[in-house]
């Protein structure tokens, strides 16, 4: 698991602490943003399945799909998302 700082260009929110990790079984790369007032405010009106371009150190990390957002964390993923959502229906 790699600790990173992520931002979403176009938002007025500051950078957020996150963890990046890869799940070999699902063939999916995840970004888990720690729950905070900032992440809650940013993701509260974004629907599950929405793709967002994430940045770290001023470089695009590509597009990640919002899997779930709650008071504890925000989980985004890049990979075979339809397969992931079908396999794990309780996000």
PDB file with one MODEL, atoms N, CA, C and O in Angstrom:
MODEL        1
ATOM      1  N   UNK A   1       0.850  -1.165   0.000  1.00  0.00           N
ATOM      2  CA  UNK A   1       0.000   0.000   0.000  1.00  0.00           C
ATOM      3  C   UNK A   1       0.900   1.233   0.000  1.00  0.00           C
ATOM      4  O   UNK A   1       1.827   1.348   0.801  1.00  0.00           O
ATOM      5  N   UNK A   2       0.607   2.136  -0.903  1.00  0.00           N
ATOM      6  CA  UNK A   2       1.383   3.360  -1.051  1.00  0.00           C
ATOM      7  C   UNK A   2       0.571   4.548  -0.550  1.00  0.00           C
ATOM      8  O   UNK A   2      -0.585   4.719  -0.938  1.00  0.00           O
ATOM      9  N   UNK A   3       1.163   5.358   0.298  1.00  0.00           N
ATOM     10  CA  UNK A   3       0.493   6.561   0.805  1.00  0.00           C
ATOM     11  C   UNK A   3       0.732   7.696  -0.179  1.00  0.00           C
ATOM     12  O   UNK A   3       1.869   7.955  -0.572  1.00  0.00           O
ATOM     13  N   UNK A   4      -0.350   8.376  -0.579  1.00  0.00           N
ATOM     14  CA  UNK A   4      -0.254   9.460  -1.552  1.00  0.00           C
ATOM     15  C   UNK A   4      -1.153  10.620  -1.136  1.00  0.00           C
ATOM     16  O   UNK A   4      -1.955  10.500  -0.210  1.00  0.00           O
ATOM     17  N   UNK A   5      -1.008  11.726  -1.825  1.00  0.00           N
ATOM     18  CA  UNK A   5      -1.883  12.886  -1.669  1.00  0.00           C
ATOM     19  C   UNK A   5      -2.579  13.073  -3.013  1.00  0.00           C
ATOM     20  O   UNK A   5      -1.913  13.127  -4.046  1.00  0.00           O
ATOM     21  N   UNK A   6      -3.905  13.171  -3.017  1.00  0.00           N
ATOM     22  CA  UNK A   6      -4.645  13.303  -4.275  1.00  0.00           C
ATOM     23  C   UNK A   6      -5.462  14.587  -4.297  1.00  0.00           C
ATOM     24  O   UNK A   6      -5.864  15.112  -3.258  1.00  0.00           O
ATOM     25  N   UNK A   7      -5.692  15.073  -5.501  1.00  0.00           N
ATOM     26  CA  UNK A   7      -6.564  16.214  -5.729  1.00  0.00           C
ATOM     27  C   UNK A   7      -7.442  15.912  -6.925  1.00  0.00           C
ATOM     28  O   UNK A   7      -7.149  15.029  -7.731  1.00  0.00           O
ATOM     29  N   UNK A   8      -8.519  16.663  -7.020  1.00  0.00           N
ATOM     30  CA  UNK A   8      -9.406  16.582  -8.177  1.00  0.00           C
ATOM     31  C   UNK A   8      -9.398  17.972  -8.797  1.00  0.00           C
ATOM     32  O   UNK A   8      -9.864  18.934  -8.188  1.00  0.00           O
ATOM     33  N   UNK A   9      -8.871  18.072 -10.001  1.00  0.00           N
ATOM     34  CA  UNK A   9      -8.793  19.364 -10.682  1.00  0.00           C
ATOM     35  C   UNK A   9     -10.210  19.837 -10.984  1.00  0.00           C
ATOM     36  O   UNK A   9     -11.069  19.050 -11.381  1.00  0.00           O
ATOM     37  N   UNK A  10     -10.438  21.106 -10.795  1.00  0.00           N
ATOM     38  CA  UNK A  10     -11.764  21.661 -11.036  1.00  0.00           C
ATOM     39  C   UNK A  10     -12.578  21.795  -9.768  1.00  0.00           C
ATOM     40  O   UNK A  10     -13.620  22.450  -9.760  1.00  0.00           O
ATOM     41  N   UNK A  11     -12.111  21.182  -8.701  1.00  0.00           N
ATOM     42  CA  UNK A  11     -12.804  21.338  -7.419  1.00  0.00           C
ATOM     43  C   UNK A  11     -12.091  22.431  -6.630  1.00  0.00           C
ATOM     44  O   UNK A  11     -10.915  22.712  -6.857  1.00  0.00           O
ATOM     45  N   UNK A  12     -12.799  23.023  -5.728  1.00  0.00           N
ATOM     46  CA  UNK A  12     -12.205  24.064  -4.885  1.00  0.00           C
ATOM     47  C   UNK A  12     -11.704  23.488  -3.568  1.00  0.00           C
ATOM     48  O   UNK A  12     -11.497  24.227  -2.606  1.00  0.00           O
ATOM     49  N   UNK A  13     -11.509  22.184  -3.519  1.00  0.00           N
ATOM     50  CA  UNK A  13     -11.109  21.516  -2.296  1.00  0.00           C
ATOM     51  C   UNK A  13      -9.607  21.261  -2.289  1.00  0.00           C
ATOM     52  O   UNK A  13      -9.010  21.038  -3.342  1.00  0.00           O
ATOM     53  N   UNK A  14      -8.996  21.294  -1.113  1.00  0.00           N
ATOM     54  CA  UNK A  14      -7.555  21.023  -1.026  1.00  0.00           C
ATOM     55  C   UNK A  14      -7.245  19.538  -1.235  1.00  0.00           C
ATOM     56  O   UNK A  14      -8.144  18.701  -1.309  1.00  0.00           O
ATOM     57  N   UNK A  15      -5.972  19.245  -1.325  1.00  0.00           N
ATOM     58  CA  UNK A  15      -5.515  17.866  -1.491  1.00  0.00           C
ATOM     59  C   UNK A  15      -5.905  17.023  -0.285  1.00  0.00           C
ATOM     60  O   UNK A  15      -6.074  17.540   0.820  1.00  0.00           O
ATOM     61  N   UNK A  16      -6.047  15.711  -0.510  1.00  0.00           N
ATOM     62  CA  UNK A  16      -6.486  14.781   0.533  1.00  0.00           C
ATOM     63  C   UNK A  16      -5.509  13.617   0.652  1.00  0.00           C
ATOM     64  O   UNK A  16      -4.949  13.167  -0.348  1.00  0.00           O
ATOM     65  N   UNK A  17      -5.306  13.133   1.871  1.00  0.00           N
ATOM     66  CA  UNK A  17      -4.480  11.947   2.103  1.00  0.00           C
ATOM     67  C   UNK A  17      -5.221  10.716   1.599  1.00  0.00           C
ATOM     68  O   UNK A  17      -6.435  10.590   1.760  1.00  0.00           O
ATOM     69  N   UNK A  18      -4.461   9.810   0.986  1.00  0.00           N
ATOM     70  CA  UNK A  18      -5.075   8.599   0.438  1.00  0.00           C
ATOM     71  C   UNK A  18      -4.063   7.463   0.429  1.00  0.00           C
ATOM     72  O   UNK A  18      -2.865   7.669   0.623  1.00  0.00           O
ATOM     73  N   UNK A  19      -4.574   6.270   0.201  1.00  0.00           N
ATOM     74  CA  UNK A  19      -3.751   5.080   0.019  1.00  0.00           C
ATOM     75  C   UNK A  19      -4.065   4.494  -1.345  1.00  0.00           C
ATOM     76  O   UNK A  19      -5.218   4.481  -1.777  1.00  0.00           O
ATOM     77  N   UNK A  20      -3.044   4.015  -2.014  1.00  0.00           N
ATOM     78  CA  UNK A  20      -3.197   3.396  -3.330  1.00  0.00           C
ATOM     79  C   UNK A  20      -2.758   1.943  -3.211  1.00  0.00           C
ATOM     80  O   UNK A  20      -1.676   1.654  -2.700  1.00  0.00           O
ATOM     81  N   UNK A  21      -3.603   1.031  -3.686  1.00  0.00           N
ATOM     82  CA  UNK A  21      -3.233  -0.379  -3.627  1.00  0.00           C
ATOM     83  C   UNK A  21      -3.870  -1.133  -4.772  1.00  0.00           C
ATOM     84  O   UNK A  21      -4.848  -0.679  -5.365  1.00  0.00           O
ATOM     85  N   UNK A  22      -3.304  -2.290  -5.076  1.00  0.00           N
ATOM     86  CA  UNK A  22      -3.742  -3.120  -6.196  1.00  0.00           C
ATOM     87  C   UNK A  22      -4.248  -4.455  -5.675  1.00  0.00           C
ATOM     88  O   UNK A  22      -3.600  -5.088  -4.841  1.00  0.00           O
ATOM     89  N   UNK A  23      -5.406  -4.881  -6.165  1.00  0.00           N
ATOM     90  CA  UNK A  23      -5.987  -6.178  -5.802  1.00  0.00           C
ATOM     91  C   UNK A  23      -5.817  -7.113  -6.994  1.00  0.00           C
ATOM     92  O   UNK A  23      -6.493  -6.962  -8.011  1.00  0.00           O
ATOM     93  N   UNK A  24      -4.915  -8.076  -6.863  1.00  0.00           N
ATOM     94  CA  UNK A  24      -4.638  -9.007  -7.959  1.00  0.00           C
ATOM     95  C   UNK A  24      -5.851  -9.861  -8.313  1.00  0.00           C
ATOM     96  O   UNK A  24      -6.091 -10.148  -9.486  1.00  0.00           O
ATOM     97  N   UNK A  25      -6.613 -10.264  -7.305  1.00  0.00           N
ATOM     98  CA  UNK A  25      -7.768 -11.131  -7.544  1.00  0.00           C
ATOM     99  C   UNK A  25      -8.801 -10.451  -8.438  1.00  0.00           C
ATOM    100  O   UNK A  25      -9.336 -11.068  -9.359  1.00  0.00           O
ATOM    101  N   UNK A  26      -9.077  -9.178  -8.163  1.00  0.00           N
ATOM    102  CA  UNK A  26     -10.064  -8.438  -8.963  1.00  0.00           C
ATOM    103  C   UNK A  26      -9.427  -7.710 -10.144  1.00  0.00           C
ATOM    104  O   UNK A  26     -10.145  -7.202 -11.006  1.00  0.00           O
ATOM    105  N   UNK A  27      -8.084  -7.646 -10.205  1.00  0.00           N
ATOM    106  CA  UNK A  27      -7.366  -6.908 -11.235  1.00  0.00           C
ATOM    107  C   UNK A  27      -7.817  -5.453 -11.257  1.00  0.00           C
ATOM    108  O   UNK A  27      -8.127  -4.891 -12.308  1.00  0.00           O
ATOM    109  N   UNK A  28      -7.846  -4.858 -10.061  1.00  0.00           N
ATOM    110  CA  UNK A  28      -8.331  -3.491  -9.887  1.00  0.00           C
ATOM    111  C   UNK A  28      -7.338  -2.719  -9.016  1.00  0.00           C
ATOM    112  O   UNK A  28      -6.815  -3.242  -8.032  1.00  0.00           O
ATOM    113  N   UNK A  29      -7.092  -1.461  -9.400  1.00  0.00           N
ATOM    114  CA  UNK A  29      -6.285  -0.554  -8.596  1.00  0.00           C
ATOM    115  C   UNK A  29      -7.235   0.348  -7.816  1.00  0.00           C
ATOM    116  O   UNK A  29      -8.152   0.937  -8.387  1.00  0.00           O
ATOM    117  N   UNK A  30      -7.012   0.451  -6.521  1.00  0.00           N
ATOM    118  CA  UNK A  30      -7.884   1.237  -5.648  1.00  0.00           C
ATOM    119  C   UNK A  30      -7.180   2.475  -5.117  1.00  0.00           C
ATOM    120  O   UNK A  30      -5.966   2.482  -4.916  1.00  0.00           O
ATOM    121  N   UNK A  31      -7.965   3.521  -4.896  1.00  0.00           N
ATOM    122  CA  UNK A  31      -7.550   4.693  -4.148  1.00  0.00           C
ATOM    123  C   UNK A  31      -8.540   4.822  -2.996  1.00  0.00           C
ATOM    124  O   UNK A  31      -9.744   4.959  -3.213  1.00  0.00           O
ATOM    125  N   UNK A  32      -8.028   4.777  -1.778  1.00  0.00           N
ATOM    126  CA  UNK A  32      -8.869   4.951  -0.590  1.00  0.00           C
ATOM    127  C   UNK A  32      -8.489   6.280   0.061  1.00  0.00           C
ATOM    128  O   UNK A  32      -7.373   6.458   0.549  1.00  0.00           O
ATOM    129  N   UNK A  33      -9.446   7.206   0.055  1.00  0.00           N
ATOM    130  CA  UNK A  33      -9.243   8.519   0.655  1.00  0.00           C
ATOM    131  C   UNK A  33      -9.778   8.472   2.076  1.00  0.00           C
ATOM    132  O   UNK A  33     -10.904   8.035   2.312  1.00  0.00           O
ATOM    133  N   UNK A  34      -8.977   8.918   3.002  1.00  0.00           N
ATOM    134  CA  UNK A  34      -9.388   8.913   4.410  1.00  0.00           C
ATOM    135  C   UNK A  34     -10.598   9.829   4.604  1.00  0.00           C
ATOM    136  O   UNK A  34     -10.670  10.913   4.025  1.00  0.00           O
ATOM    137  N   UNK A  35     -11.533   9.380   5.417  1.00  0.00           N
ATOM    138  CA  UNK A  35     -12.738  10.162   5.693  1.00  0.00           C
ATOM    139  C   UNK A  35     -12.409  11.441   6.437  1.00  0.00           C
ATOM    140  O   UNK A  35     -11.661  11.429   7.414  1.00  0.00           O
ATOM    141  N   UNK A  36     -12.975  12.544   5.968  1.00  0.00           N
ATOM    142  CA  UNK A  36     -12.780  13.838   6.609  1.00  0.00           C
ATOM    143  C   UNK A  36     -13.901  14.761   6.165  1.00  0.00           C
ATOM    144  O   UNK A  36     -14.688  14.410   5.285  1.00  0.00           O
ATOM    145  N   UNK A  37     -13.974  15.925   6.762  1.00  0.00           N
ATOM    146  CA  UNK A  37     -14.961  16.904   6.336  1.00  0.00           C
ATOM    147  C   UNK A  37     -14.772  17.300   4.889  1.00  0.00           C
ATOM    148  O   UNK A  37     -15.742  17.551   4.173  1.00  0.00           O
ATOM    149  N   UNK A  38     -13.507  17.358   4.451  1.00  0.00           N
ATOM    150  CA  UNK A  38     -13.206  17.719   3.066  1.00  0.00           C
ATOM    151  C   UNK A  38     -13.714  16.646   2.112  1.00  0.00           C
ATOM    152  O   UNK A  38     -14.414  16.955   1.148  1.00  0.00           O
ATOM    153  N   UNK A  39     -13.369  15.390   2.372  1.00  0.00           N
ATOM    154  CA  UNK A  39     -13.801  14.324   1.462  1.00  0.00           C
ATOM    155  C   UNK A  39     -15.318  14.181   1.468  1.00  0.00           C
ATOM    156  O   UNK A  39     -15.919  13.924   0.425  1.00  0.00           O
ATOM    157  N   UNK A  40     -15.942  14.344   2.631  1.00  0.00           N
ATOM    158  CA  UNK A  40     -17.408  14.268   2.702  1.00  0.00           C
ATOM    159  C   UNK A  40     -18.050  15.361   1.859  1.00  0.00           C
ATOM    160  O   UNK A  40     -18.988  15.098   1.107  1.00  0.00           O
ATOM    161  N   UNK A  41     -17.546  16.586   1.983  1.00  0.00           N
ATOM    162  CA  UNK A  41     -18.115  17.700   1.229  1.00  0.00           C
ATOM    163  C   UNK A  41     -17.926  17.509  -0.274  1.00  0.00           C
ATOM    164  O   UNK A  41     -18.826  17.811  -1.058  1.00  0.00           O
ATOM    165  N   UNK A  42     -16.769  17.013  -0.671  1.00  0.00           N
ATOM    166  CA  UNK A  42     -16.474  16.834  -2.082  1.00  0.00           C
ATOM    167  C   UNK A  42     -17.307  15.719  -2.719  1.00  0.00           C
ATOM    168  O   UNK A  42     -17.807  15.883  -3.832  1.00  0.00           O
ATOM    169  N   UNK A  43     -17.458  14.597  -2.030  1.00  0.00           N
ATOM    170  CA  UNK A  43     -18.081  13.428  -2.637  1.00  0.00           C
ATOM    171  C   UNK A  43     -19.564  13.254  -2.306  1.00  0.00           C
ATOM    172  O   UNK A  43     -20.186  12.320  -2.812  1.00  0.00           O
ATOM    173  N   UNK A  44     -20.146  14.110  -1.485  1.00  0.00           N
ATOM    174  CA  UNK A  44     -21.533  13.904  -1.055  1.00  0.00           C
ATOM    175  C   UNK A  44     -22.539  13.959  -2.200  1.00  0.00           C
ATOM    176  O   UNK A  44     -23.586  13.316  -2.120  1.00  0.00           O
ATOM    177  N   UNK A  45     -22.252  14.708  -3.260  1.00  0.00           N
ATOM    178  CA  UNK A  45     -23.193  14.823  -4.371  1.00  0.00           C
ATOM    179  C   UNK A  45     -22.725  14.101  -5.627  1.00  0.00           C
ATOM    180  O   UNK A  45     -23.246  14.340  -6.716  1.00  0.00           O
ATOM    181  N   UNK A  46     -21.748  13.225  -5.477  1.00  0.00           N
ATOM    182  CA  UNK A  46     -21.252  12.453  -6.615  1.00  0.00           C
ATOM    183  C   UNK A  46     -21.800  11.030  -6.503  1.00  0.00           C
ATOM    184  O   UNK A  46     -21.670  10.383  -5.464  1.00  0.00           O
ATOM    185  N   UNK A  47     -22.405  10.561  -7.571  1.00  0.00           N
ATOM    186  CA  UNK A  47     -23.035   9.239  -7.572  1.00  0.00           C
ATOM    187  C   UNK A  47     -22.020   8.116  -7.757  1.00  0.00           C
ATOM    188  O   UNK A  47     -20.984   8.284  -8.401  1.00  0.00           O
ATOM    189  N   UNK A  48     -22.354   6.961  -7.170  1.00  0.00           N
ATOM    190  CA  UNK A  48     -21.552   5.764  -7.381  1.00  0.00           C
ATOM    191  C   UNK A  48     -21.493   5.510  -8.883  1.00  0.00           C
ATOM    192  O   UNK A  48     -22.501   5.638  -9.578  1.00  0.00           O
ATOM    193  N   UNK A  49     -20.314   5.150  -9.381  1.00  0.00           N
ATOM    194  CA  UNK A  49     -20.145   4.875 -10.802  1.00  0.00           C
ATOM    195  C   UNK A  49     -19.628   6.060 -11.602  1.00  0.00           C
ATOM    196  O   UNK A  49     -19.314   5.918 -12.784  1.00  0.00           O
ATOM    197  N   UNK A  50     -19.536   7.228 -10.972  1.00  0.00           N
ATOM    198  CA  UNK A  50     -19.009   8.415 -11.645  1.00  0.00           C
ATOM    199  C   UNK A  50     -17.489   8.313 -11.737  1.00  0.00           C
ATOM    200  O   UNK A  50     -16.829   7.954 -10.761  1.00  0.00           O
ATOM    201  N   UNK A  51     -16.935   8.628 -12.902  1.00  0.00           N
ATOM    202  CA  UNK A  51     -15.484   8.615 -13.088  1.00  0.00           C
ATOM    203  C   UNK A  51     -14.922  10.007 -12.871  1.00  0.00           C
ATOM    204  O   UNK A  51     -15.472  11.000 -13.350  1.00  0.00           O
ATOM    205  N   UNK A  52     -13.817  10.063 -12.141  1.00  0.00           N
ATOM    206  CA  UNK A  52     -13.152  11.322 -11.818  1.00  0.00           C
ATOM    207  C   UNK A  52     -11.669  11.197 -12.146  1.00  0.00           C
ATOM    208  O   UNK A  52     -11.062  10.151 -11.915  1.00  0.00           O
ATOM    209  N   UNK A  53     -11.090  12.264 -12.685  1.00  0.00           N
ATOM    210  CA  UNK A  53      -9.659  12.257 -12.944  1.00  0.00           C
ATOM    211  C   UNK A  53      -8.938  12.717 -11.684  1.00  0.00           C
ATOM    212  O   UNK A  53      -9.167  13.824 -11.198  1.00  0.00           O
ATOM    213  N   UNK A  54      -8.076  11.870 -11.163  1.00  0.00           N
ATOM    214  CA  UNK A  54      -7.325  12.180  -9.947  1.00  0.00           C
ATOM    215  C   UNK A  54      -5.903  12.600 -10.300  1.00  0.00           C
ATOM    216  O   UNK A  54      -5.330  12.157 -11.296  1.00  0.00           O
ATOM    217  N   UNK A  55      -5.355  13.460  -9.462  1.00  0.00           N
ATOM    218  CA  UNK A  55      -4.001  13.956  -9.639  1.00  0.00           C
ATOM    219  C   UNK A  55      -3.221  13.745  -8.357  1.00  0.00           C
ATOM    220  O   UNK A  55      -3.767  13.817  -7.256  1.00  0.00           O
ATOM    221  N   UNK A  56      -1.924  13.479  -8.522  1.00  0.00           N
ATOM    222  CA  UNK A  56      -1.000  13.404  -7.398  1.00  0.00           C
ATOM    223  C   UNK A  56       0.292  14.052  -7.848  1.00  0.00           C
ATOM    224  O   UNK A  56       0.806  13.730  -8.919  1.00  0.00           O
ATOM    225  N   UNK A  57       0.815  14.948  -7.059  1.00  0.00           N
ATOM    226  CA  UNK A  57       2.042  15.678  -7.371  1.00  0.00           C
ATOM    227  C   UNK A  57       1.947  16.347  -8.744  1.00  0.00           C
ATOM    228  O   UNK A  57       2.897  16.319  -9.527  1.00  0.00           O
ATOM    229  N   UNK A  58       0.791  16.945  -9.023  1.00  0.00           N
ATOM    230  CA  UNK A  58       0.524  17.697 -10.246  1.00  0.00           C
ATOM    231  C   UNK A  58       0.530  16.844 -11.512  1.00  0.00           C
ATOM    232  O   UNK A  58       0.623  17.385 -12.614  1.00  0.00           O
ATOM    233  N   UNK A  59       0.433  15.528 -11.375  1.00  0.00           N
ATOM    234  CA  UNK A  59       0.386  14.632 -12.535  1.00  0.00           C
ATOM    235  C   UNK A  59      -0.897  13.819 -12.484  1.00  0.00           C
ATOM    236  O   UNK A  59      -1.317  13.358 -11.423  1.00  0.00           O
ATOM    237  N   UNK A  60      -1.508  13.653 -13.641  1.00  0.00           N
ATOM    238  CA  UNK A  60      -2.732  12.865 -13.722  1.00  0.00           C
ATOM    239  C   UNK A  60      -2.441  11.404 -13.391  1.00  0.00           C
ATOM    240  O   UNK A  60      -1.465  10.827 -13.869  1.00  0.00           O
ATOM    241  N   UNK A  61      -3.298  10.826 -12.573  1.00  0.00           N
ATOM    242  CA  UNK A  61      -3.227   9.402 -12.262  1.00  0.00           C
ATOM    243  C   UNK A  61      -4.210   8.629 -13.141  1.00  0.00           C
ATOM    244  O   UNK A  61      -4.259   7.400 -13.099  1.00  0.00           O
ATOM    245  N   UNK A  62      -4.987   9.357 -13.931  1.00  0.00           N
ATOM    246  CA  UNK A  62      -5.995   8.737 -14.770  1.00  0.00           C
ATOM    247  C   UNK A  62      -7.368   8.845 -14.123  1.00  0.00           C
ATOM    248  O   UNK A  62      -7.543   9.514 -13.105  1.00  0.00           O
ATOM    249  N   UNK A  63      -8.329   8.179 -14.729  1.00  0.00           N
ATOM    250  CA  UNK A  63      -9.699   8.231 -14.248  1.00  0.00           C
ATOM    251  C   UNK A  63      -9.990   7.047 -13.339  1.00  0.00           C
ATOM    252  O   UNK A  63      -9.670   5.901 -13.654  1.00  0.00           O
ATOM    253  N   UNK A  64     -10.601   7.353 -12.209  1.00  0.00           N
ATOM    254  CA  UNK A  64     -11.025   6.348 -11.229  1.00  0.00           C
ATOM    255  C   UNK A  64     -12.530   6.480 -11.048  1.00  0.00           C
ATOM    256  O   UNK A  64     -13.080   7.579 -11.114  1.00  0.00           O
ATOM    257  N   UNK A  65     -13.185   5.359 -10.821  1.00  0.00           N
ATOM    258  CA  UNK A  65     -14.630   5.322 -10.639  1.00  0.00           C
ATOM    259  C   UNK A  65     -14.967   5.286  -9.157  1.00  0.00           C
ATOM    260  O   UNK A  65     -14.385   4.515  -8.393  1.00  0.00           O
ATOM    261  N   UNK A  66     -15.917   6.132  -8.761  1.00  0.00           N
ATOM    262  CA  UNK A  66     -16.358   6.138  -7.366  1.00  0.00           C
ATOM    263  C   UNK A  66     -17.121   4.858  -7.056  1.00  0.00           C
ATOM    264  O   UNK A  66     -18.133   4.555  -7.689  1.00  0.00           O
ATOM    265  N   UNK A  67     -16.627   4.116  -6.081  1.00  0.00           N
ATOM    266  CA  UNK A  67     -17.270   2.873  -5.656  1.00  0.00           C
ATOM    267  C   UNK A  67     -18.186   3.150  -4.470  1.00  0.00           C
ATOM    268  O   UNK A  67     -19.348   2.743  -4.474  1.00  0.00           O
ATOM    269  N   UNK A  68     -17.676   3.831  -3.471  1.00  0.00           N
ATOM    270  CA  UNK A  68     -18.490   4.170  -2.301  1.00  0.00           C
ATOM    271  C   UNK A  68     -17.856   5.357  -1.579  1.00  0.00           C
ATOM    272  O   UNK A  68     -16.650   5.590  -1.662  1.00  0.00           O
ATOM    273  N   UNK A  69     -18.702   6.093  -0.874  1.00  0.00           N
ATOM    274  CA  UNK A  69     -18.230   7.214  -0.051  1.00  0.00           C
ATOM    275  C   UNK A  69     -19.068   7.251   1.214  1.00  0.00           C
ATOM    276  O   UNK A  69     -20.298   7.251   1.159  1.00  0.00           O
ATOM    277  N   UNK A  70     -18.389   7.282   2.357  1.00  0.00           N
ATOM    278  CA  UNK A  70     -19.085   7.411   3.639  1.00  0.00           C
ATOM    279  C   UNK A  70     -18.218   8.236   4.579  1.00  0.00           C
ATOM    280  O   UNK A  70     -17.188   8.770   4.170  1.00  0.00           O
ATOM    281  N   UNK A  71     -18.631   8.341   5.830  1.00  0.00           N
ATOM    282  CA  UNK A  71     -17.904   9.195   6.769  1.00  0.00           C
ATOM    283  C   UNK A  71     -16.498   8.695   7.084  1.00  0.00           C
ATOM    284  O   UNK A  71     -15.661   9.476   7.537  1.00  0.00           O
ATOM    285  N   UNK A  72     -16.218   7.410   6.855  1.00  0.00           N
ATOM    286  CA  UNK A  72     -14.911   6.837   7.180  1.00  0.00           C
ATOM    287  C   UNK A  72     -13.915   6.860   6.035  1.00  0.00           C
ATOM    288  O   UNK A  72     -12.706   6.944   6.255  1.00  0.00           O
ATOM    289  N   UNK A  73     -14.429   6.784   4.801  1.00  0.00           N
ATOM    290  CA  UNK A  73     -13.526   6.724   3.656  1.00  0.00           C
ATOM    291  C   UNK A  73     -14.287   6.894   2.351  1.00  0.00           C
ATOM    292  O   UNK A  73     -15.510   6.767   2.284  1.00  0.00           O
ATOM    293  N   UNK A  74     -13.503   7.187   1.314  1.00  0.00           N
ATOM    294  CA  UNK A  74     -13.995   7.230  -0.057  1.00  0.00           C
ATOM    295  C   UNK A  74     -13.180   6.204  -0.821  1.00  0.00           C
ATOM    296  O   UNK A  74     -11.952   6.205  -0.736  1.00  0.00           O
ATOM    297  N   UNK A  75     -13.846   5.324  -1.571  1.00  0.00           N
ATOM    298  CA  UNK A  75     -13.148   4.290  -2.318  1.00  0.00           C
ATOM    299  C   UNK A  75     -13.403   4.493  -3.805  1.00  0.00           C
ATOM    300  O   UNK A  75     -14.546   4.515  -4.261  1.00  0.00           O
ATOM    301  N   UNK A  76     -12.309   4.641  -4.549  1.00  0.00           N
ATOM    302  CA  UNK A  76     -12.366   4.760  -6.002  1.00  0.00           C
ATOM    303  C   UNK A  76     -11.553   3.626  -6.599  1.00  0.00           C
ATOM    304  O   UNK A  76     -10.647   3.103  -5.949  1.00  0.00           O
ATOM    305  N   UNK A  77     -11.866   3.240  -7.834  1.00  0.00           N
ATOM    306  CA  UNK A  77     -11.174   2.112  -8.448  1.00  0.00           C
ATOM    307  C   UNK A  77     -10.971   2.336  -9.937  1.00  0.00           C
ATOM    308  O   UNK A  77     -11.716   3.067 -10.590  1.00  0.00           O
ATOM    309  N   UNK A  78      -9.925   1.673 -10.458  1.00  0.00           N
ATOM    310  CA  UNK A  78      -9.642   1.688 -11.886  1.00  0.00           C
ATOM    311  C   UNK A  78      -9.430   0.238 -12.310  1.00  0.00           C
ATOM    312  O   UNK A  78      -8.620  -0.476 -11.720  1.00  0.00           O
ATOM    313  N   UNK A  79     -10.155  -0.186 -13.327  1.00  0.00           N
ATOM    314  CA  UNK A  79     -10.063  -1.559 -13.809  1.00  0.00           C
ATOM    315  C   UNK A  79     -11.412  -1.991 -14.357  1.00  0.00           C
ATOM    316  O   UNK A  79     -12.162  -1.176 -14.893  1.00  0.00           O
ATOM    317  N   UNK A  80     -11.717  -3.276 -14.222  1.00  0.00           N
ATOM    318  CA  UNK A  80     -12.993  -3.825 -14.713  1.00  0.00           C
ATOM    319  C   UNK A  80     -14.078  -3.551 -13.682  1.00  0.00           C
ATOM    320  O   UNK A  80     -14.409  -4.422 -12.878  1.00  0.00           O
ATOM    321  N   UNK A  81     -14.629  -2.347 -13.705  1.00  0.00           N
ATOM    322  CA  UNK A  81     -15.578  -1.897 -12.687  1.00  0.00           C
ATOM    323  C   UNK A  81     -16.902  -2.655 -12.742  1.00  0.00           C
ATOM    324  O   UNK A  81     -17.396  -3.050 -11.686  1.00  0.00           O
ATOM    325  N   UNK A  82     -17.510  -2.884 -13.918  1.00  0.00           N
ATOM    326  CA  UNK A  82     -18.768  -3.652 -13.930  1.00  0.00           C
ATOM    327  C   UNK A  82     -18.621  -5.033 -13.277  1.00  0.00           C
ATOM    328  O   UNK A  82     -19.496  -5.474 -12.532  1.00  0.00           O
ATOM    329  N   UNK A  83     -17.512  -5.700 -13.565  1.00  0.00           N
ATOM    330  CA  UNK A  83     -17.255  -7.015 -12.950  1.00  0.00           C
ATOM    331  C   UNK A  83     -17.094  -6.867 -11.440  1.00  0.00           C
ATOM    332  O   UNK A  83     -17.619  -7.675 -10.674  1.00  0.00           O
ATOM    333  N   UNK A  84     -16.367  -5.834 -11.013  1.00  0.00           N
ATOM    334  CA  UNK A  84     -16.147  -5.585  -9.589  1.00  0.00           C
ATOM    335  C   UNK A  84     -17.462  -5.330  -8.865  1.00  0.00           C
ATOM    336  O   UNK A  84     -17.709  -5.900  -7.802  1.00  0.00           O
ATOM    337  N   UNK A  85     -18.302  -4.480  -9.435  1.00  0.00           N
ATOM    338  CA  UNK A  85     -19.576  -4.151  -8.793  1.00  0.00           C
ATOM    339  C   UNK A  85     -20.511  -5.354  -8.744  1.00  0.00           C
ATOM    340  O   UNK A  85     -21.263  -5.516  -7.783  1.00  0.00           O
ATOM    341  N   UNK A  86     -20.471  -6.194  -9.768  1.00  0.00           N
ATOM    342  CA  UNK A  86     -21.311  -7.393  -9.770  1.00  0.00           C
ATOM    343  C   UNK A  86     -20.836  -8.379  -8.699  1.00  0.00           C
ATOM    344  O   UNK A  86     -21.650  -9.020  -8.034  1.00  0.00           O
ATOM    345  N   UNK A  87     -19.537  -8.492  -8.542  1.00  0.00           N
ATOM    346  CA  UNK A  87     -18.970  -9.428  -7.566  1.00  0.00           C
ATOM    347  C   UNK A  87     -19.191  -8.958  -6.134  1.00  0.00           C
ATOM    348  O   UNK A  87     -19.474  -9.768  -5.251  1.00  0.00           O
ATOM    349  N   UNK A  88     -19.065  -7.655  -5.898  1.00  0.00           N
ATOM    350  CA  UNK A  88     -19.183  -7.073  -4.565  1.00  0.00           C
ATOM    351  C   UNK A  88     -20.364  -6.120  -4.530  1.00  0.00           C
ATOM    352  O   UNK A  88     -20.169  -4.905  -4.566  1.00  0.00           O
ATOM    353  N   UNK A  89     -21.542  -6.620  -4.462  1.00  0.00           N
ATOM    354  CA  UNK A  89     -22.745  -5.803  -4.548  1.00  0.00           C
ATOM    355  C   UNK A  89     -22.989  -4.916  -3.334  1.00  0.00           C
ATOM    356  O   UNK A  89     -23.834  -4.023  -3.400  1.00  0.00           O
ATOM    357  N   UNK A  90     -22.290  -5.127  -2.245  1.00  0.00           N
ATOM    358  CA  UNK A  90     -22.600  -4.408  -0.990  1.00  0.00           C
ATOM    359  C   UNK A  90     -21.621  -3.281  -0.688  1.00  0.00           C
ATOM    360  O   UNK A  90     -21.291  -3.060   0.477  1.00  0.00           O
ATOM    361  N   UNK A  91     -21.155  -2.574  -1.685  1.00  0.00           N
ATOM    362  CA  UNK A  91     -20.250  -1.443  -1.433  1.00  0.00           C
ATOM    363  C   UNK A  91     -21.009  -0.308  -0.806  1.00  0.00           C
ATOM    364  O   UNK A  91     -20.428   0.737  -0.517  1.00  0.00           O
TER     365      UNK A  91
ENDMDL
END
